[in-house]
Amino acid sequence: MKFKALVLDQSGDSVTAEVREVDERLLGEGELTIKVHYSTINYKDGMAITGTGKIVRSYPMIPGVDLAGEVVNSDFEEFSVGDLVVVTGFRMGELYPGGLSQFARVPARWAIKLPESISTRRAMEIGTAGLTSMLSILALEEHQVVPGSSVLVTGAAGGVGSTAVSLLSKLGYHVVASTGRRSEEPYLRELGASEIIDRSELSTPTQRPLLSERWHGAIDAVGGDTLSNILLQTRYGGCVASVGLAGGANFSTTVYPFLVRAVTLVGIDSVMTPLARRELAWSRLARDLDLSLLDKMVSYVSLSEVIDVARRIMKGEVRGRVVVDMDQES
């Protein structure tokens, strides 16, 4: 069987990316073979495709942390040919071949049958970004950050941020959206943001042990000094979900937010999240996400356009979610 895939190779210290025809030898191992309908391009995919950081562990590699499609062969009794499934994370595109391919092979334990209300197209409009957003909201809820509370979302115009703003707004939270692109204010307002603040308010280092309380919770995709400032401004008993490091992997803070205000910092991992937690998150997404808003935050590209989009993602030039249609011609 021949099919098209985006393939990464390494030459010395450089990474090359090329869409080419491959065969099954480049697929992974597992009980399910899937005809991929749609994949996505996330920030992590951008890093892998551009060779930024050490994302990919062996070459050649098919990148792509997400995929949704139809089972065409199953060696596992709980899945049948024709089942529509979504697969995200599990080190796809790092250790194992990923979703930027017309076909994929994965272990059955990685796959989730899609809720009837979510098509394969919608599943990738949601993707890892949506899953991460919902996992963050579950964490906030479990730490008593309830609807009506103020929640900050950083990197709000990005994939995780856009979905988080939409979900939080629909659930009844007061959403404060932080972005470095003020031109995106109308877009974020349309998604449900109540306030817009410039990211510079949060990115300047401070030596103060605490700052004035501003929000009950936060979903932070930036890290670095931004995360430090968020913690210093979180209200008593609040919770901050850390989901990304676009602004840096290191941050410095005092223990005062934890000891004086009982703030909780929760790490959100969407890669190795247990299946039961994933199923809960997808069921909540099916119930709580306004699917009509996805049309405002999603753009579609063909497989041949992925490399260019990856470069733009790394420059911060991409809004919302980018879905790759495997049947679309360039």
Secondary structure, DSSP 8 states (H G I E B T S, - for coil): -EEEEEEEEEETTEEEEEEEEEEGGGS--SSEEEEEEEEE--HHHHHHHHT-SS---SSSB---SEEEEEEEEESSTT--TT-EEEEE-TTBTTTB--SSBSEEEE-GGG-EE--TT--HHHHHHHHHHHHHHHHHHHHHHHTT--TTSEEEESSTTSHHHHHHHHHHHHHT-EEEEEES-GGGHHHHHHHT-SEEEETHHHHS----S-----EEEEEES--HHHHHHHHHTEEEEEEEEE---TT-S-----SHHHHTS--EEEE--SSS--HHHHHHHHHHHHHHS-HHHHHHHEEEE-GGGHHHHHHHHHTT---SEEEEETT---
